[in-house]
Amino acid sequence: MKINIQAPWEVNQYLNNIIHEKVNKLDTYFKGIIHTNVFLKLGEHKSPNDKTIEIRMSLPGPYIFAESSSDTYEKALVNATEKIRKQLVKRKEKLQSH
């Protein structure tokens, strides 16, 4: 699976490794993932939850999308990957029932 990380700044190696690790684990829930786009965003306001991660996953059928905001990118990533995992499990169950 190809993972494309997009951010308006240079993503450090630590965050890059965490994103690849978490997204690659999602492959265990659905084997047909083609590629994944991960968007890192920083809010303009100095609010506690101004770090946002959006994940858009391409697989057979419609895209799967999840977004999460938190005070750290690590927490936002965990929340977003959990939302994606739930969608992948639903998609797999739907395909197996047919």
N, CA and C atoms as a LAMMPS dump frame, in Angstrom:
ITEM: TIMESTEP
0
ITEM: NUMBER OF ATOMS
294
ITEM: BOX BOUNDS ff ff ff
-5.0000000000000000e+02 5.0000000000000000e+02
-5.0000000000000000e+02 5.0000000000000000e+02
-5.0000000000000000e+02 5.0000000000000000e+02
ITEM: ATOMS id mol type element x y z
1 1 1 N 0.85 -1.166 0
2 1 2 C 0 0 0
3 1 3 C 0.899 1.233 0
4 2 1 N 0.517 2.205 -0.805
5 2 2 C 1.252 3.456 -0.883
6 2 3 C 0.638 4.459 0.09
7 3 1 N 1.492 5.138 0.86
8 3 2 C 1.038 6.137 1.822
9 3 3 C 1.634 7.481 1.432
10 4 1 N 0.767 8.466 1.218
11 4 2 C 1.183 9.805 0.846
12 4 3 C 0.838 10.75 1.995
13 5 1 N 1.864 11.404 2.564
14 5 2 C 1.657 12.323 3.682
15 5 3 C 1.811 13.745 3.158
16 6 1 N 0.795 14.575 3.418
17 6 2 C 0.826 15.959 2.961
18 6 3 C 0.652 16.896 4.147
19 7 1 N 1.549 17.878 4.221
20 7 2 C 1.491 18.886 5.278
21 7 3 C 2.113 20.175 4.748
22 8 1 N 1.715 21.311 5.286
23 8 2 C 2.296 22.581 4.829
24 8 3 C 3.689 22.843 5.406
25 9 1 N 4.297 21.863 6.025
26 9 2 C 5.647 21.952 6.558
27 9 3 C 6.34 20.61 6.344
28 10 1 N 7.607 20.532 6.654
29 10 2 C 8.376 19.295 6.525
30 10 3 C 8.036 18.384 7.716
31 11 1 N 7.521 17.198 7.432
32 11 2 C 7.141 16.25 8.487
33 11 3 C 8.407 15.567 8.993
34 12 1 N 8.605 15.579 10.315
35 12 2 C 9.812 14.962 10.869
36 12 3 C 9.731 13.44 10.792
37 13 1 N 10.864 12.791 10.949
38 13 2 C 10.964 11.339 10.793
39 13 3 C 10.126 10.595 11.835
40 14 1 N 10.073 11.116 13.048
41 14 2 C 9.297 10.484 14.119
42 14 3 C 7.815 10.393 13.734
43 15 1 N 7.231 11.503 13.335
44 15 2 C 5.816 11.527 12.958
45 15 3 C 5.572 10.7 11.7
46 16 1 N 6.488 10.768 10.765
47 16 2 C 6.403 9.979 9.537
48 16 3 C 6.355 8.48 9.862
49 17 1 N 7.228 8.031 10.767
50 17 2 C 7.256 6.612 11.149
51 17 3 C 5.972 6.181 11.852
52 18 1 N 5.453 7.024 12.734
53 18 2 C 4.214 6.688 13.445
54 18 3 C 3.047 6.568 12.463
55 19 1 N 2.961 7.507 11.526
56 19 2 C 1.879 7.466 10.54
57 19 3 C 1.963 6.19 9.716
58 20 1 N 3.153 5.846 9.226
59 20 2 C 3.3 4.628 8.432
60 20 3 C 2.961 3.38 9.252
61 21 1 N 3.391 3.354 10.502
62 21 2 C 3.116 2.198 11.36
63 21 3 C 1.612 2.01 11.573
64 22 1 N 0.911 3.085 11.941
65 22 2 C -0.526 2.996 12.221
66 22 3 C -1.332 2.672 10.96
67 23 1 N -0.998 3.298 9.856
68 23 2 C -1.755 3.075 8.624
69 23 3 C -1.494 1.681 8.07
70 24 1 N -0.257 1.202 8.159
71 24 2 C 0.051 -0.147 7.675
72 24 3 C -0.671 -1.223 8.48
73 25 1 N -0.942 -0.97 9.757
74 25 2 C -1.696 -1.927 10.574
75 25 3 C -3.129 -2.095 10.078
76 26 1 N -3.659 -1.058 9.434
77 26 2 C -5.033 -1.136 8.928
78 26 3 C -5.165 -2.166 7.812
79 27 1 N -4.07 -2.538 7.195
80 27 2 C -4.082 -3.54 6.127
81 27 3 C -4.532 -4.913 6.645
82 28 1 N -4.432 -5.145 7.946
83 28 2 C -4.869 -6.427 8.504
84 28 3 C -6.395 -6.546 8.526
85 29 1 N -7.102 -5.41 8.459
86 29 2 C -8.562 -5.437 8.508
87 29 3 C -9.199 -5.52 7.128
88 30 1 N -8.473 -5.076 6.094
89 30 2 C -9.001 -5.123 4.738
90 30 3 C -7.813 -5.185 3.786
91 31 1 N -7.734 -6.241 2.99
92 31 2 C -6.561 -6.473 2.142
93 31 3 C -6.561 -5.704 0.83
94 32 1 N -7.646 -5.044 0.464
95 32 2 C -7.737 -4.4 -0.838
96 32 3 C -7.372 -2.926 -0.86
97 33 1 N -6.651 -2.434 0.154
98 33 2 C -6.312 -1.011 0.203
99 33 3 C -5.296 -0.69 -0.89
100 34 1 N -5.615 0.302 -1.717
101 34 2 C -4.741 0.673 -2.831
102 34 3 C -3.727 1.721 -2.39
103 35 1 N -4.198 2.85 -1.905
104 35 2 C -3.305 3.868 -1.359
105 35 3 C -4.036 4.719 -0.328
106 36 1 N -3.234 5.428 0.454
107 36 2 C -3.776 6.244 1.535
108 36 3 C -3.156 7.631 1.489
109 37 1 N -3.986 8.648 1.613
110 37 2 C -3.518 10.026 1.739
111 37 3 C -3.761 10.479 3.178
112 38 1 N -2.714 11.016 3.794
113 38 2 C -2.814 11.535 5.153
114 38 3 C -2.506 13.026 5.089
115 39 1 N -3.443 13.836 5.563
116 39 2 C -3.288 15.289 5.544
117 39 3 C -3.117 15.786 6.971
118 40 1 N -2.048 16.514 7.232
119 40 2 C -1.803 17.114 8.536
120 40 3 C -2.124 18.596 8.437
121 41 1 N -2.925 19.081 9.374
122 41 2 C -3.32 20.485 9.361
123 41 3 C -3.14 21.08 10.747
124 42 1 N -2.859 22.37 10.764
125 42 2 C -2.727 23.107 12.01
126 42 3 C -3.726 24.249 11.984
127 43 1 N -4.574 24.317 13.001
128 43 2 C -5.591 25.36 13.055
129 43 3 C -4.981 26.736 13.241
130 44 1 N -5.698 27.751 12.818
131 44 2 C -5.212 29.121 12.956
132 44 3 C -5.33 29.619 14.393
133 45 1 N -6.224 29.022 15.133
134 45 2 C -6.457 29.456 16.508
135 45 3 C -5.535 28.696 17.451
136 46 1 N -5.285 29.263 18.576
137 46 2 C -4.434 28.621 19.584
138 46 3 C -5.277 27.773 20.541
139 47 1 N -6.294 27.133 20.015
140 47 2 C -7.15 26.294 20.85
141 47 3 C -6.433 24.982 21.165
142 48 1 N -6.848 24.269 22.205
143 48 2 C -6.17 23.02 22.58
144 48 3 C -6.244 21.941 21.493
145 49 1 N -7.341 21.893 20.742
146 49 2 C -7.507 20.855 19.723
147 49 3 C -7.314 21.432 18.325
148 50 1 N -6.158 22.012 18.078
149 50 2 C -5.939 22.662 16.792
150 50 3 C -5.102 21.83 15.828
151 51 1 N -4.717 20.628 16.206
152 51 2 C -3.954 19.756 15.316
153 51 3 C -4.903 18.708 14.721
154 52 1 N -5.027 18.719 13.405
155 52 2 C -6.009 17.878 12.722
156 52 3 C -5.321 16.928 11.763
157 53 1 N -5.796 15.692 11.743
158 53 2 C -5.34 14.685 10.774
159 53 3 C -6.561 14.203 10.004
160 54 1 N -6.43 14.189 8.685
161 54 2 C -7.454 13.625 7.815
162 54 3 C -6.835 12.452 7.071
163 55 1 N -7.568 11.347 7.016
164 55 2 C -7.101 10.158 6.303
165 55 3 C -8.127 9.831 5.226
166 56 1 N -7.648 9.696 4.002
167 56 2 C -8.504 9.308 2.878
168 56 3 C -7.899 8.06 2.264
169 57 1 N -8.654 6.989 2.284
170 57 2 C -8.166 5.692 1.857
171 57 3 C -8.876 5.255 0.584
172 58 1 N -8.088 4.842 -0.388
173 58 2 C -8.626 4.371 -1.659
174 58 3 C -8.626 2.852 -1.674
175 59 1 N -9.789 2.289 -1.937
176 59 2 C -9.927 0.839 -2.065
177 59 3 C -11.054 0.565 -3.037
178 60 1 N -11.284 -0.68 -3.403
179 60 2 C -12.384 -0.951 -4.337
180 60 3 C -13.698 -0.403 -3.781
181 61 1 N -14.392 0.363 -4.598
182 61 2 C -15.614 1.011 -4.151
183 61 3 C -15.32 2.441 -3.753
184 62 1 N -16.194 3.04 -2.981
185 62 2 C -15.995 4.441 -2.596
186 62 3 C -14.81 4.623 -1.633
187 63 1 N -14.286 5.834 -1.598
188 63 2 C -13.221 6.164 -0.654
189 63 3 C -13.722 6.04 0.769
190 64 1 N -12.794 5.842 1.688
191 64 2 C -13.093 5.888 3.113
192 64 3 C -12.362 7.102 3.669
193 65 1 N -13.049 7.877 4.495
194 65 2 C -12.488 9.122 5.005
195 65 3 C -12.734 9.243 6.495
196 66 1 N -11.728 9.752 7.223
197 66 2 C -11.893 10.04 8.647
198 66 3 C -11.064 11.268 8.995
199 67 1 N -11.553 12.019 9.956
200 67 2 C -10.877 13.228 10.404
201 67 3 C -10.909 13.259 11.918
202 68 1 N -9.818 13.729 12.517
203 68 2 C -9.776 13.845 13.965
204 68 3 C -8.883 15.018 14.356
205 69 1 N -9.287 15.729 15.405
206 69 2 C -8.499 16.838 15.941
207 69 3 C -8.181 16.561 17.397
208 70 1 N -6.991 16.984 17.802
209 70 2 C -6.581 16.796 19.181
210 70 3 C -5.476 17.802 19.509
211 71 1 N -4.949 17.72 20.728
212 71 2 C -3.865 18.622 21.108
213 71 3 C -2.515 18.145 20.593
214 72 1 N -2.407 16.857 20.192
215 72 2 C -1.183 16.34 19.566
216 72 3 C -1.557 15.554 18.32
217 73 1 N -0.623 15.479 17.391
218 73 2 C -0.876 14.719 16.171
219 73 3 C -0.969 13.221 16.462
220 74 1 N -0.26 12.76 17.469
221 74 2 C -0.299 11.342 17.818
222 74 3 C -1.701 10.928 18.255
223 75 1 N -2.328 11.73 19.113
224 75 2 C -3.689 11.417 19.576
225 75 3 C -4.686 11.505 18.422
226 76 1 N -4.537 12.522 17.588
227 76 2 C -5.434 12.669 16.437
228 76 3 C -5.283 11.487 15.491
229 77 1 N -4.051 11.008 15.31
230 77 2 C -3.802 9.857 14.442
231 77 3 C -4.466 8.598 14.986
232 78 1 N -4.356 8.377 16.278
233 78 2 C -4.983 7.204 16.891
234 78 3 C -6.499 7.242 16.694
235 79 1 N -7.108 8.4 16.922
236 79 2 C -8.554 8.529 16.757
237 79 3 C -8.985 8.339 15.306
238 80 1 N -8.241 8.936 14.38
239 80 2 C -8.599 8.829 12.965
240 80 3 C -8.426 7.397 12.463
241 81 1 N -7.356 6.725 12.858
242 81 2 C -7.153 5.338 12.407
243 81 3 C -8.205 4.411 13.005
244 82 1 N -8.672 4.709 14.199
245 82 2 C -9.747 3.9 14.792
246 82 3 C -11.042 4.073 14.005
247 83 1 N -11.338 5.3 13.573
248 83 2 C -12.523 5.537 12.749
249 83 3 C -12.409 4.797 11.411
250 84 1 N -11.226 4.822 10.82
251 84 2 C -10.997 4.107 9.557
252 84 3 C -11.133 2.605 9.768
253 85 1 N -10.585 2.105 10.878
254 85 2 C -10.66 0.667 11.166
255 85 3 C -12.115 0.204 11.228
256 86 1 N -12.968 0.975 11.893
257 86 2 C -14.385 0.616 11.986
258 86 3 C -15.036 0.569 10.604
259 87 1 N -14.687 1.54 9.759
260 87 2 C -15.249 1.564 8.416
261 87 3 C -14.759 0.387 7.581
262 88 1 N -13.496 0.015 7.763
263 88 2 C -12.941 -1.127 7.02
264 88 3 C -13.616 -2.432 7.442
265 89 1 N -13.853 -2.586 8.736
266 89 2 C -14.528 -3.792 9.228
267 89 3 C -15.94 -3.869 8.665
268 90 1 N -16.651 -2.741 8.64
269 90 2 C -18 -2.723 8.065
270 90 3 C -17.972 -3.084 6.585
271 91 1 N -17.01 -2.516 5.866
272 91 2 C -16.899 -2.787 4.423
273 91 3 C -16.62 -4.26 4.176
274 92 1 N -15.729 -4.844 4.982
275 92 2 C -15.398 -6.258 4.829
276 92 3 C -16.602 -7.133 5.12
277 93 1 N -17.343 -6.828 6.186
278 93 2 C -18.54 -7.593 6.531
279 93 3 C -19.58 -7.5 5.426
280 94 1 N -19.725 -6.323 4.843
281 94 2 C -20.689 -6.122 3.769
282 94 3 C -20.313 -6.959 2.553
283 95 1 N -19.033 -6.984 2.216
284 95 2 C -18.577 -7.772 1.061
285 95 3 C -18.706 -9.264 1.301
286 96 1 N -18.489 -9.723 2.527
287 96 2 C -18.58 -11.14 2.829
288 96 3 C -20.015 -11.618 2.869
289 97 1 N -20.955 -10.729 3.144
290 97 2 C -22.356 -11.148 3.217
291 97 3 C -22.96 -11.36 1.827
292 98 1 N -22.309 -10.859 0.77
293 98 2 C -22.84 -11.028 -0.579
294 98 3 C -22.299 -12.248 -1.254
